Amino acid sequence: MEPEAPKVCDAKYYELLEELQALDFVLVELNLYLDTHPGDYQSIEQYNKFSQERMRVAHEFQQLYGPLMNFGHAFSKYPWEWSQTPWPWQV
């Protein structure tokens, strides 16, 4: 049995993936800041806003292109999508 050919990714795939990377960067930076400034209400609000946006973008990505994370952190449509490439960390 030959391995399945990799999926061809369209521009939207890369757009959403880049948006997720940018949101992850912002969330890491805010998280680090809040570790030393836990009472900064405005930063907590920003963190929560960006967290919600990340969840929205991740959901959109997964609906279109499959799961981002495994072990119960993302769903898979039928057929099982983890055997299909490219995976987000390969692009």
N, CA, C and O atoms as a CHARMM CRD file, in Angstrom:
* protein
*
  364
    1    1 MET  N      0.83900  -1.17300   0.00000 PROA 1      0.00000
    2    1 MET  CA     0.00000   0.00000   0.00000 PROA 1      0.00000
    3    1 MET  C      0.89100   1.24600   0.00000 PROA 1      0.00000
    4    1 MET  O      1.75400   1.39900   0.86400 PROA 1      0.00000
    5    2 GLU  N      0.67800   2.11500  -0.95800 PROA 2      0.00000
    6    2 GLU  CA     1.48300   3.32400  -1.06800 PROA 2      0.00000
    7    2 GLU  C      0.92400   4.41400  -0.16200 PROA 2      0.00000
    8    2 GLU  O     -0.28800   4.49600   0.03900 PROA 2      0.00000
    9    3 PRO  N      1.81200   5.25900   0.39000 PROA 3      0.00000
   10    3 PRO  CA     1.32500   6.34900   1.22700 PROA 3      0.00000
   11    3 PRO  C      0.48000   7.32000   0.41300 PROA 3      0.00000
   12    3 PRO  O      0.67000   7.50000  -0.79000 PROA 3      0.00000
   13    4 GLU  N     -0.44900   7.93100   1.11300 PROA 4      0.00000
   14    4 GLU  CA    -1.33400   8.90500   0.48600 PROA 4      0.00000
   15    4 GLU  C     -0.54400  10.14800   0.09800 PROA 4      0.00000
   16    4 GLU  O      0.33200  10.58700   0.84200 PROA 4      0.00000
   17    5 ALA  N     -0.84800  10.70900  -1.05000 PROA 5      0.00000
   18    5 ALA  CA    -0.18200  11.93900  -1.48200 PROA 5      0.00000
   19    5 ALA  C     -0.60200  13.09000  -0.56900 PROA 5      0.00000
   20    5 ALA  O     -1.74700  13.13800  -0.11800 PROA 5      0.00000
   21    6 PRO  N      0.32000  14.01900  -0.29400 PROA 6      0.00000
   22    6 PRO  CA    -0.03400  15.13700   0.57100 PROA 6      0.00000
   23    6 PRO  C     -1.12100  16.00100  -0.04400 PROA 6      0.00000
   24    6 PRO  O     -1.21400  16.13900  -1.26400 PROA 6      0.00000
   25    7 LYS  N     -1.94500  16.58200   0.82600 PROA 7      0.00000
   26    7 LYS  CA    -2.97300  17.51300   0.37000 PROA 7      0.00000
   27    7 LYS  C     -2.29900  18.77100  -0.17100 PROA 7      0.00000
   28    7 LYS  O     -1.23400  19.17300   0.29800 PROA 7      0.00000
   29    8 VAL  N     -2.92300  19.36700  -1.14300 PROA 8      0.00000
   30    8 VAL  CA    -2.47700  20.66200  -1.61900 PROA 8      0.00000
   31    8 VAL  C     -3.19700  21.70500  -0.78500 PROA 8      0.00000
   32    8 VAL  O     -4.42200  21.67700  -0.66500 PROA 8      0.00000
   33    9 CYS  N     -2.44200  22.62000  -0.21500 PROA 9      0.00000
   34    9 CYS  CA    -3.02400  23.63100   0.66900 PROA 9      0.00000
   35    9 CYS  C     -3.29800  24.90300  -0.11300 PROA 9      0.00000
   36    9 CYS  O     -2.46400  25.35600  -0.89600 PROA 9      0.00000
   37   10 ASP  N     -4.46600  25.46900   0.10600 PROA 10     0.00000
   38   10 ASP  CA    -4.81900  26.71700  -0.55700 PROA 10     0.00000
   39   10 ASP  C     -4.35200  27.91000   0.28500 PROA 10     0.00000
   40   10 ASP  O     -3.81000  27.74100   1.37700 PROA 10     0.00000
   41   11 ALA  N     -4.57000  29.09700  -0.23400 PROA 11     0.00000
   42   11 ALA  CA    -4.11400  30.32300   0.43400 PROA 11     0.00000
   43   11 ALA  C     -4.77500  30.50400   1.80000 PROA 11     0.00000
   44   11 ALA  O     -4.14500  31.01200   2.72800 PROA 11     0.00000
   45   12 LYS  N     -6.02400  30.09700   1.92900 PROA 12     0.00000
   46   12 LYS  CA    -6.74600  30.24100   3.20500 PROA 12     0.00000
   47   12 LYS  C     -6.07400  29.42000   4.30300 PROA 12     0.00000
   48   12 LYS  O     -6.02500  29.85100   5.45500 PROA 12     0.00000
   49   13 TYR  N     -5.55900  28.24500   3.95700 PROA 13     0.00000
   50   13 TYR  CA    -4.86100  27.39300   4.91300 PROA 13     0.00000
   51   13 TYR  C     -3.71100  28.16800   5.55400 PROA 13     0.00000
   52   13 TYR  O     -3.58100  28.21000   6.77800 PROA 13     0.00000
   53   14 TYR  N     -2.88600  28.77600   4.71400 PROA 14     0.00000
   54   14 TYR  CA    -1.72800  29.50700   5.21300 PROA 14     0.00000
   55   14 TYR  C     -2.14000  30.78400   5.94900 PROA 14     0.00000
   56   14 TYR  O     -1.50100  31.17400   6.92600 PROA 14     0.00000
   57   15 GLU  N     -3.19800  31.42600   5.48300 PROA 15     0.00000
   58   15 GLU  CA    -3.70000  32.63300   6.13900 PROA 15     0.00000
   59   15 GLU  C     -4.14700  32.32200   7.56700 PROA 15     0.00000
   60   15 GLU  O     -3.77100  33.02100   8.50800 PROA 15     0.00000
   61   16 LEU  N     -4.95200  31.26700   7.72000 PROA 16     0.00000
   62   16 LEU  CA    -5.43000  30.90100   9.05000 PROA 16     0.00000
   63   16 LEU  C     -4.29200  30.41700   9.94700 PROA 16     0.00000
   64   16 LEU  O     -4.26300  30.73000  11.13700 PROA 16     0.00000
   65   17 LEU  N     -3.36200  29.66300   9.38500 PROA 17     0.00000
   66   17 LEU  CA    -2.23400  29.17400  10.16300 PROA 17     0.00000
   67   17 LEU  C     -1.37200  30.33600  10.65100 PROA 17     0.00000
   68   17 LEU  O     -0.91900  30.33500  11.79600 PROA 17     0.00000
   69   18 GLU  N     -1.14500  31.32200   9.79300 PROA 18     0.00000
   70   18 GLU  CA    -0.37200  32.49300  10.20300 PROA 18     0.00000
   71   18 GLU  C     -1.10800  33.29500  11.27600 PROA 18     0.00000
   72   18 GLU  O     -0.49000  33.80400  12.21100 PROA 18     0.00000
   73   19 GLU  N     -2.42200  33.40300  11.13800 PROA 19     0.00000
   74   19 GLU  CA    -3.21600  34.10500  12.14900 PROA 19     0.00000
   75   19 GLU  C     -3.12800  33.38400  13.49900 PROA 19     0.00000
   76   19 GLU  O     -3.01700  34.02900  14.54100 PROA 19     0.00000
   77   20 LEU  N     -3.17600  32.06000  13.48000 PROA 20     0.00000
   78   20 LEU  CA    -3.02900  31.29200  14.71800 PROA 20     0.00000
   79   20 LEU  C     -1.65600  31.50900  15.34400 PROA 20     0.00000
   80   20 LEU  O     -1.54400  31.64400  16.56300 PROA 20     0.00000
   81   21 GLN  N     -0.62100  31.54300  14.52600 PROA 21     0.00000
   82   21 GLN  CA     0.73000  31.76800  15.04900 PROA 21     0.00000
   83   21 GLN  C      0.84300  33.15000  15.67900 PROA 21     0.00000
   84   21 GLN  O      1.46600  33.29600  16.73100 PROA 21     0.00000
   85   22 ALA  N      0.25600  34.15900  15.05700 PROA 22     0.00000
   86   22 ALA  CA     0.28500  35.51200  15.61100 PROA 22     0.00000
   87   22 ALA  C     -0.48400  35.57300  16.92800 PROA 22     0.00000
   88   22 ALA  O     -0.02200  36.18300  17.89300 PROA 22     0.00000
   89   23 LEU  N     -1.64000  34.94900  16.96600 PROA 23     0.00000
   90   23 LEU  CA    -2.42700  34.92900  18.20300 PROA 23     0.00000
   91   23 LEU  C     -1.69200  34.18600  19.30900 PROA 23     0.00000
   92   23 LEU  O     -1.70200  34.62200  20.46100 PROA 23     0.00000
   93   24 ASP  N     -1.05700  33.07600  18.97400 PROA 24     0.00000
   94   24 ASP  CA    -0.27600  32.33100  19.97000 PROA 24     0.00000
   95   24 ASP  C      0.85800  33.19200  20.52400 PROA 24     0.00000
   96   24 ASP  O      1.12500  33.16600  21.72600 PROA 24     0.00000
   97   25 PHE  N      1.51900  33.94600  19.66300 PROA 25     0.00000
   98   25 PHE  CA     2.59400  34.82300  20.10700 PROA 25     0.00000
   99   25 PHE  C      2.07300  35.85200  21.09900 PROA 25     0.00000
  100   25 PHE  O      2.66300  36.04800  22.16200 PROA 25     0.00000
  101   26 VAL  N      0.97100  36.50900  20.75800 PROA 26     0.00000
  102   26 VAL  CA     0.37700  37.51500  21.64600 PROA 26     0.00000
  103   26 VAL  C     -0.01200  36.88300  22.98100 PROA 26     0.00000
  104   26 VAL  O      0.22700  37.46400  24.03900 PROA 26     0.00000
  105   27 LEU  N     -0.60900  35.69900  22.93100 PROA 27     0.00000
  106   27 LEU  CA    -1.04800  35.04300  24.16600 PROA 27     0.00000
  107   27 LEU  C      0.13200  34.64400  25.05600 PROA 27     0.00000
  108   27 LEU  O      0.04900  34.76300  26.27800 PROA 27     0.00000
  109   28 VAL  N      1.21800  34.17700  24.46000 PROA 28     0.00000
  110   28 VAL  CA     2.40500  33.84200  25.26100 PROA 28     0.00000
  111   28 VAL  C      2.96300  35.09800  25.92300 PROA 28     0.00000
  112   28 VAL  O      3.28600  35.08200  27.11100 PROA 28     0.00000
  113   29 GLU  N      3.07700  36.17800  25.16700 PROA 29     0.00000
  114   29 GLU  CA     3.60500  37.42500  25.72100 PROA 29     0.00000
  115   29 GLU  C      2.71300  37.96600  26.83900 PROA 29     0.00000
  116   29 GLU  O      3.21300  38.37800  27.88600 PROA 29     0.00000
  117   30 LEU  N      1.40900  37.96800  26.62400 PROA 30     0.00000
  118   30 LEU  CA     0.49300  38.42500  27.67300 PROA 30     0.00000
  119   30 LEU  C      0.56100  37.51200  28.90000 PROA 30     0.00000
  120   30 LEU  O      0.51000  37.98900  30.03400 PROA 30     0.00000
  121   31 ASN  N      0.67600  36.21300  28.67500 PROA 31     0.00000
  122   31 ASN  CA     0.79100  35.26900  29.77500 PROA 31     0.00000
  123   31 ASN  C      2.03600  35.57100  30.60500 PROA 31     0.00000
  124   31 ASN  O      1.96600  35.61200  31.83300 PROA 31     0.00000
  125   32 LEU  N      3.17100  35.78300  29.94500 PROA 32     0.00000
  126   32 LEU  CA     4.40800  36.11000  30.65800 PROA 32     0.00000
  127   32 LEU  C      4.27200  37.42100  31.43000 PROA 32     0.00000
  128   32 LEU  O      4.70700  37.51500  32.57700 PROA 32     0.00000
  129   33 TYR  N      3.67800  38.41600  30.81100 PROA 33     0.00000
  130   33 TYR  CA     3.46500  39.69600  31.47900 PROA 33     0.00000
  131   33 TYR  C      2.57400  39.53000  32.70700 PROA 33     0.00000
  132   33 TYR  O      2.86200  40.06700  33.77700 PROA 33     0.00000
  133   34 LEU  N      1.49300  38.78200  32.53600 PROA 34     0.00000
  134   34 LEU  CA     0.54600  38.61000  33.65100 PROA 34     0.00000
  135   34 LEU  C      1.13500  37.77700  34.78800 PROA 34     0.00000
  136   34 LEU  O      0.66800  37.87500  35.92300 PROA 34     0.00000
  137   35 ASP  N      2.14400  36.96400  34.50700 PROA 35     0.00000
  138   35 ASP  CA     2.82100  36.24200  35.58700 PROA 35     0.00000
  139   35 ASP  C      3.46800  37.20600  36.57400 PROA 35     0.00000
  140   35 ASP  O      3.57400  36.91000  37.76400 PROA 35     0.00000
  141   36 THR  N      3.89800  38.35600  36.07300 PROA 36     0.00000
  142   36 THR  CA     4.54400  39.34100  36.95200 PROA 36     0.00000
  143   36 THR  C      3.65700  40.53700  37.27500 PROA 36     0.00000
  144   36 THR  O      4.01400  41.35600  38.12200 PROA 36     0.00000
  145   37 HSD  N      2.52300  40.64900  36.62200 PROA 37     0.00000
  146   37 HSD  CA     1.56800  41.74500  36.85000 PROA 37     0.00000
  147   37 HSD  C      0.14700  41.18100  36.94100 PROA 37     0.00000
  148   37 HSD  O     -0.70700  41.52900  36.12500 PROA 37     0.00000
  149   38 PRO  N     -0.11200  40.32200  37.91500 PROA 38     0.00000
  150   38 PRO  CA    -1.40000  39.62400  37.96000 PROA 38     0.00000
  151   38 PRO  C     -2.61300  40.52100  38.21300 PROA 38     0.00000
  152   38 PRO  O     -3.75000  40.09700  38.00500 PROA 38     0.00000
  153   39 GLY  N     -2.38100  41.74300  38.65600 PROA 39     0.00000
  154   39 GLY  CA    -3.50600  42.63600  38.92700 PROA 39     0.00000
  155   39 GLY  C     -3.82400  43.59000  37.80100 PROA 39     0.00000
  156   39 GLY  O     -4.64600  44.48800  37.98500 PROA 39     0.00000
  157   40 ASP  N     -3.20700  43.43600  36.63900 PROA 40     0.00000
  158   40 ASP  CA    -3.43500  44.33600  35.51300 PROA 40     0.00000
  159   40 ASP  C     -4.71300  43.91100  34.78900 PROA 40     0.00000
  160   40 ASP  O     -4.70400  43.03600  33.92400 PROA 40     0.00000
  161   41 TYR  N     -5.80200  44.55900  35.17400 PROA 41     0.00000
  162   41 TYR  CA    -7.12900  44.19000  34.66400 PROA 41     0.00000
  163   41 TYR  C     -7.21400  44.32100  33.14500 PROA 41     0.00000
  164   41 TYR  O     -7.78900  43.46100  32.47800 PROA 41     0.00000
  165   42 GLN  N     -6.64000  45.40300  32.59400 PROA 42     0.00000
  166   42 GLN  CA    -6.70800  45.62100  31.14400 PROA 42     0.00000
  167   42 GLN  C     -5.99000  44.50100  30.39000 PROA 42     0.00000
  168   42 GLN  O     -6.46300  44.05700  29.34400 PROA 42     0.00000
  169   43 SER  N     -4.86400  44.05000  30.90700 PROA 43     0.00000
  170   43 SER  CA    -4.12900  42.95800  30.24900 PROA 43     0.00000
  171   43 SER  C     -4.87700  41.63600  30.35800 PROA 43     0.00000
  172   43 SER  O     -4.82900  40.81900  29.43900 PROA 43     0.00000
  173   44 ILE  N     -5.56000  41.42100  31.46500 PROA 44     0.00000
  174   44 ILE  CA    -6.38400  40.21300  31.60400 PROA 44     0.00000
  175   44 ILE  C     -7.51000  40.24100  30.57700 PROA 44     0.00000
  176   44 ILE  O     -7.81500  39.22400  29.95600 PROA 44     0.00000
  177   45 GLU  N     -8.12400  41.40700  30.40000 PROA 45     0.00000
  178   45 GLU  CA    -9.17300  41.53200  29.38300 PROA 45     0.00000
  179   45 GLU  C     -8.61900  41.25600  27.98900 PROA 45     0.00000
  180   45 GLU  O     -9.26000  40.57100  27.19200 PROA 45     0.00000
  181   46 GLN  N     -7.43000  41.78400  27.69000 PROA 46     0.00000
  182   46 GLN  CA    -6.80000  41.52300  26.39200 PROA 46     0.00000
  183   46 GLN  C     -6.52600  40.03200  26.22300 PROA 46     0.00000
  184   46 GLN  O     -6.79700  39.46300  25.16600 PROA 46     0.00000
  185   47 TYR  N     -5.99400  39.40800  27.25600 PROA 47     0.00000
  186   47 TYR  CA    -5.69400  37.97900  27.19400 PROA 47     0.00000
  187   47 TYR  C     -6.96400  37.18200  26.89100 PROA 47     0.00000
  188   47 TYR  O     -6.96000  36.29600  26.03600 PROA 47     0.00000
  189   48 ASN  N     -8.04100  37.49900  27.59200 PROA 48     0.00000
  190   48 ASN  CA    -9.30000  36.77700  27.37400 PROA 48     0.00000
  191   48 ASN  C     -9.85700  37.02100  25.97800 PROA 48     0.00000
  192   48 ASN  O    -10.39300  36.10500  25.35400 PROA 48     0.00000
  193   49 LYS  N     -9.73300  38.25300  25.48300 PROA 49     0.00000
  194   49 LYS  CA   -10.21000  38.57800  24.12900 PROA 49     0.00000
  195   49 LYS  C     -9.41800  37.78000  23.08400 PROA 49     0.00000
  196   49 LYS  O    -10.00100  37.19000  22.17400 PROA 49     0.00000
  197   50 PHE  N     -8.09200  37.76800  23.22100 PROA 50     0.00000
  198   50 PHE  CA    -7.26600  37.04000  22.26000 PROA 50     0.00000
  199   50 PHE  C     -7.45400  35.52800  22.39500 PROA 50     0.00000
  200   50 PHE  O     -7.35400  34.81100  21.40000 PROA 50     0.00000
  201   51 SER  N     -7.71900  35.04000  23.58400 PROA 51     0.00000
  202   51 SER  CA    -7.99700  33.61300  23.77700 PROA 51     0.00000
  203   51 SER  C     -9.26300  33.20700  23.02400 PROA 51     0.00000
  204   51 SER  O     -9.29600  32.17100  22.36000 PROA 51     0.00000
  205   52 GLN  N    -10.29100  34.02800  23.13600 PROA 52     0.00000
  206   52 GLN  CA   -11.54300  33.74000  22.42300 PROA 52     0.00000
  207   52 GLN  C    -11.33600  33.78800  20.91800 PROA 52     0.00000
  208   52 GLN  O    -11.86900  32.95300  20.18700 PROA 52     0.00000
  209   53 GLU  N    -10.55900  34.76900  20.45000 PROA 53     0.00000
  210   53 GLU  CA   -10.28900  34.87900  19.01800 PROA 53     0.00000
  211   53 GLU  C     -9.50400  33.66900  18.53300 PROA 53     0.00000
  212   53 GLU  O     -9.76100  33.15900  17.44200 PROA 53     0.00000
  213   54 ARG  N     -8.53900  33.20100  19.34300 PROA 54     0.00000
  214   54 ARG  CA    -7.76200  32.03100  18.96300 PROA 54     0.00000
  215   54 ARG  C     -8.65400  30.79900  18.85500 PROA 54     0.00000
  216   54 ARG  O     -8.50600  29.99900  17.93100 PROA 54     0.00000
  217   55 MET  N     -9.57700  30.64700  19.79800 PROA 55     0.00000
  218   55 MET  CA   -10.50300  29.51400  19.74900 PROA 55     0.00000
  219   55 MET  C    -11.36400  29.57500  18.48700 PROA 55     0.00000
  220   55 MET  O    -11.62200  28.54900  17.85800 PROA 55     0.00000
  221   56 ARG  N    -11.80600  30.77900  18.11900 PROA 56     0.00000
  222   56 ARG  CA   -12.63000  30.94900  16.92500 PROA 56     0.00000
  223   56 ARG  C    -11.83100  30.57400  15.66400 PROA 56     0.00000
  224   56 ARG  O    -12.32300  29.83100  14.81400 PROA 56     0.00000
  225   57 VAL  N    -10.60800  31.08800  15.54900 PROA 57     0.00000
  226   57 VAL  CA    -9.78700  30.81800  14.36600 PROA 57     0.00000
  227   57 VAL  C     -9.40500  29.34100  14.31200 PROA 57     0.00000
  228   57 VAL  O     -9.42700  28.73500  13.24100 PROA 57     0.00000
  229   58 ALA  N     -9.05400  28.75900  15.46000 PROA 58     0.00000
  230   58 ALA  CA    -8.70300  27.33700  15.49200 PROA 58     0.00000
  231   58 ALA  C     -9.89600  26.48300  15.06300 PROA 58     0.00000
  232   58 ALA  O     -9.73300  25.50800  14.33000 PROA 58     0.00000
  233   59 HSD  N    -11.08600  26.84800  15.51600 PROA 59     0.00000
  234   59 HSD  CA   -12.28600  26.10100  15.12600 PROA 59     0.00000
  235   59 HSD  C    -12.49900  26.19400  13.61000 PROA 59     0.00000
  236   59 HSD  O    -12.79200  25.19500  12.95300 PROA 59     0.00000
  237   60 GLU  N    -12.34900  27.40500  13.06600 PROA 60     0.00000
  238   60 GLU  CA   -12.50800  27.57700  11.61700 PROA 60     0.00000
  239   60 GLU  C    -11.47800  26.73800  10.85700 PROA 60     0.00000
  240   60 GLU  O    -11.81500  26.05900   9.88800 PROA 60     0.00000
  241   61 PHE  N    -10.22400  26.79100  11.30600 PROA 61     0.00000
  242   61 PHE  CA    -9.17100  26.01100  10.66200 PROA 61     0.00000
  243   61 PHE  C     -9.50900  24.52300  10.67500 PROA 61     0.00000
  244   61 PHE  O     -9.39200  23.84400   9.65500 PROA 61     0.00000
  245   62 GLN  N     -9.92500  24.02600  11.82900 PROA 62     0.00000
  246   62 GLN  CA   -10.20600  22.59600  11.97800 PROA 62     0.00000
  247   62 GLN  C    -11.41100  22.16000  11.15500 PROA 62     0.00000
  248   62 GLN  O    -11.44300  21.03900  10.65000 PROA 62     0.00000
  249   63 GLN  N    -12.39400  23.02800  11.01800 PROA 63     0.00000
  250   63 GLN  CA   -13.54300  22.70900  10.17500 PROA 63     0.00000
  251   63 GLN  C    -13.11600  22.54000   8.71700 PROA 63     0.00000
  252   63 GLN  O    -13.62200  21.67100   8.00800 PROA 63     0.00000
  253   64 LEU  N    -12.18600  23.37700   8.28500 PROA 64     0.00000
  254   64 LEU  CA   -11.76400  23.35800   6.88500 PROA 64     0.00000
  255   64 LEU  C    -10.66000  22.34500   6.59700 PROA 64     0.00000
  256   64 LEU  O    -10.66400  21.70800   5.54400 PROA 64     0.00000
  257   65 TYR  N     -9.71100  22.19100   7.53100 PROA 65     0.00000
  258   65 TYR  CA    -8.48200  21.45700   7.21300 PROA 65     0.00000
  259   65 TYR  C     -8.13700  20.30500   8.15100 PROA 65     0.00000
  260   65 TYR  O     -7.15700  19.59700   7.91600 PROA 65     0.00000
  261   66 GLY  N     -8.90800  20.10700   9.19000 PROA 66     0.00000
  262   66 GLY  CA    -8.61600  19.00900  10.09300 PROA 66     0.00000
  263   66 GLY  C     -7.99900  19.47700  11.40000 PROA 66     0.00000
  264   66 GLY  O     -7.79900  20.67200  11.61400 PROA 66     0.00000
  265   67 PRO  N     -7.70000  18.52600  12.26600 PROA 67     0.00000
  266   67 PRO  CA    -7.28000  18.85500  13.63000 PROA 67     0.00000
  267   67 PRO  C     -5.90300  19.51200  13.70500 PROA 67     0.00000
  268   67 PRO  O     -5.01700  19.24400  12.89400 PROA 67     0.00000
  269   68 LEU  N     -5.75600  20.37900  14.70300 PROA 68     0.00000
  270   68 LEU  CA    -4.48800  21.04000  14.99100 PROA 68     0.00000
  271   68 LEU  C     -3.69100  20.29400  16.06000 PROA 68     0.00000
  272   68 LEU  O     -2.46100  20.28000  16.02500 PROA 68     0.00000
  273   69 MET  N     -4.38800  19.67900  17.00400 PROA 69     0.00000
  274   69 MET  CA    -3.73700  18.97300  18.10700 PROA 69     0.00000
  275   69 MET  C     -4.41600  17.62200  18.28800 PROA 69     0.00000
  276   69 MET  O     -5.57600  17.44000  17.91900 PROA 69     0.00000
  277   70 ASN  N     -3.68100  16.68500  18.85800 PROA 70     0.00000
  278   70 ASN  CA    -4.27300  15.37000  19.08100 PROA 70     0.00000
  279   70 ASN  C     -4.53900  15.12900  20.56800 PROA 70     0.00000
  280   70 ASN  O     -4.51300  16.06700  21.36500 PROA 70     0.00000
  281   71 PHE  N     -4.78900  13.90000  20.93100 PROA 71     0.00000
  282   71 PHE  CA    -5.05000  13.47100  22.30700 PROA 71     0.00000
  283   71 PHE  C     -6.24000  14.19200  22.93400 PROA 71     0.00000
  284   71 PHE  O     -6.20000  14.59300  24.09700 PROA 71     0.00000
  285   72 GLY  N     -7.29600  14.34900  22.14200 PROA 72     0.00000
  286   72 GLY  CA    -8.53400  14.90900  22.67500 PROA 72     0.00000
  287   72 GLY  C     -8.62300  16.41600  22.66900 PROA 72     0.00000
  288   72 GLY  O     -9.60600  16.97100  23.16000 PROA 72     0.00000
  289   73 HSD  N     -7.62100  17.10100  22.12400 PROA 73     0.00000
  290   73 HSD  CA    -7.66700  18.56200  22.08400 PROA 73     0.00000
  291   73 HSD  C     -8.32100  19.08000  20.81200 PROA 73     0.00000
  292   73 HSD  O     -8.56100  20.28100  20.68600 PROA 73     0.00000
  293   74 ALA  N     -8.61300  18.19500  19.87300 PROA 74     0.00000
  294   74 ALA  CA    -9.27600  18.56500  18.63100 PROA 74     0.00000
  295   74 ALA  C    -10.01900  17.33800  18.10100 PROA 74     0.00000
  296   74 ALA  O     -9.62600  16.20100  18.36300 PROA 74     0.00000
  297   75 PHE  N    -11.07200  17.57800  17.37000 PROA 75     0.00000
  298   75 PHE  CA   -11.85800  16.48200  16.82500 PROA 75     0.00000
  299   75 PHE  C    -11.32500  16.07900  15.45600 PROA 75     0.00000
  300   75 PHE  O    -10.48900  16.77100  14.87400 PROA 75     0.00000
  301   76 SER  N    -11.81300  14.96500  14.95500 PROA 76     0.00000
  302   76 SER  CA   -11.48900  14.53200  13.60200 PROA 76     0.00000
  303   76 SER  C    -12.78000  14.18800  12.88700 PROA 76     0.00000
  304   76 SER  O    -13.67500  13.56700  13.46000 PROA 76     0.00000
  305   77 LYS  N    -12.86800  14.59200  11.64400 PROA 77     0.00000
  306   77 LYS  CA   -14.00000  14.17900  10.82000 PROA 77     0.00000
  307   77 LYS  C    -13.73000  12.76000  10.32200 PROA 77     0.00000
  308   77 LYS  O    -12.66400  12.20200  10.58400 PROA 77     0.00000
  309   78 TYR  N    -14.67500  12.18500   9.61900 PROA 78     0.00000
  310   78 TYR  CA   -14.50600  10.86000   9.03800 PROA 78     0.00000
  311   78 TYR  C    -14.05500  11.02600   7.59600 PROA 78     0.00000
  312   78 TYR  O    -14.64700  11.84400   6.89200 PROA 78     0.00000
  313   79 PRO  N    -13.08000  10.33300   7.12000 PROA 79     0.00000
  314   79 PRO  CA   -12.26100   9.34600   7.82400 PROA 79     0.00000
  315   79 PRO  C    -11.22600  10.02000   8.71900 PROA 79     0.00000
  316   79 PRO  O    -11.04300  11.23600   8.67900 PROA 79     0.00000
  317   80 TRP  N    -10.56100   9.21100   9.51800 PROA 80     0.00000
  318   80 TRP  CA    -9.55100   9.68500  10.45500 PROA 80     0.00000
  319   80 TRP  C     -8.56600  10.60500   9.73600 PROA 80     0.00000
  320   80 TRP  O     -7.95800  10.20600   8.74300 PROA 80     0.00000
  321   81 GLU  N     -8.40500  11.84400  10.23600 PROA 81     0.00000
  322   81 GLU  CA    -7.63800  12.85500   9.51200 PROA 81     0.00000
  323   81 GLU  C     -6.15500  12.91500   9.87500 PROA 81     0.00000
  324   81 GLU  O     -5.37900  13.57500   9.18400 PROA 81     0.00000
  325   82 TRP  N     -5.75500  12.23800  10.94200 PROA 82     0.00000
  326   82 TRP  CA    -4.35400  12.35100  11.35400 PROA 82     0.00000
  327   82 TRP  C     -3.39400  11.66400  10.39200 PROA 82     0.00000
  328   82 TRP  O     -2.18900  11.91400  10.43200 PROA 82     0.00000
  329   83 SER  N     -3.90900  10.82000   9.54900 PROA 83     0.00000
  330   83 SER  CA    -3.02000  10.15900   8.58500 PROA 83     0.00000
  331   83 SER  C     -2.80200  11.01200   7.33600 PROA 83     0.00000
  332   83 SER  O     -2.02300  10.63500   6.46000 PROA 83     0.00000
  333   84 GLN  N     -3.47800  12.15100   7.24700 PROA 84     0.00000
  334   84 GLN  CA    -3.35900  13.01500   6.08300 PROA 84     0.00000
  335   84 GLN  C     -2.34200  14.12400   6.34800 PROA 84     0.00000
  336   84 GLN  O     -2.31000  14.69800   7.43700 PROA 84     0.00000
  337   85 THR  N     -1.53500  14.41300   5.37300 PROA 85     0.00000
  338   85 THR  CA    -0.55900  15.47800   5.51000 PROA 85     0.00000
  339   85 THR  C     -0.90200  16.60600   4.54700 PROA 85     0.00000
  340   85 THR  O     -1.70800  16.38400   3.64300 PROA 85     0.00000
  341   86 PRO  N     -0.35000  17.78200   4.68300 PROA 86     0.00000
  342   86 PRO  CA     0.65400  18.13800   5.66400 PROA 86     0.00000
  343   86 PRO  C      0.02000  18.45900   7.00600 PROA 86     0.00000
  344   86 PRO  O     -1.11200  18.93800   7.06500 PROA 86     0.00000
  345   87 TRP  N      0.73100  18.20200   8.05800 PROA 87     0.00000
  346   87 TRP  CA     0.28700  18.60300   9.37700 PROA 87     0.00000
  347   87 TRP  C      0.71100  20.03100   9.60200 PROA 87     0.00000
  348   87 TRP  O      1.67500  20.48000   8.98300 PROA 87     0.00000
  349   88 PRO  N      0.02400  20.77300  10.47300 PROA 88     0.00000
  350   88 PRO  CA     0.32800  22.19900  10.64500 PROA 88     0.00000
  351   88 PRO  C      1.80900  22.48900  10.93100 PROA 88     0.00000
  352   88 PRO  O      2.31600  23.53400  10.52400 PROA 88     0.00000
  353   89 TRP  N      2.49600  21.59800  11.61200 PROA 89     0.00000
  354   89 TRP  CA     3.89800  21.85900  11.93700 PROA 89     0.00000
  355   89 TRP  C      4.84300  21.51800  10.79800 PROA 89     0.00000
  356   89 TRP  O      6.05200  21.71800  10.91800 PROA 89     0.00000
  357   90 GLN  N      4.31400  21.01000   9.70000 PROA 90     0.00000
  358   90 GLN  CA     5.15000  20.66800   8.55600 PROA 90     0.00000
  359   90 GLN  C      5.20000  21.75900   7.50100 PROA 90     0.00000
  360   90 GLN  O      5.97200  21.65900   6.54800 PROA 90     0.00000
  361   91 VAL  N      4.40100  22.78600   7.65300 PROA 91     0.00000
  362   91 VAL  CA     4.38400  23.84100   6.62700 PROA 91     0.00000
  363   91 VAL  C      5.11700  25.07000   7.10900 PROA 91     0.00000
  364   91 VAL  O      5.20700  26.06000   6.38400 PROA 91     0.00000
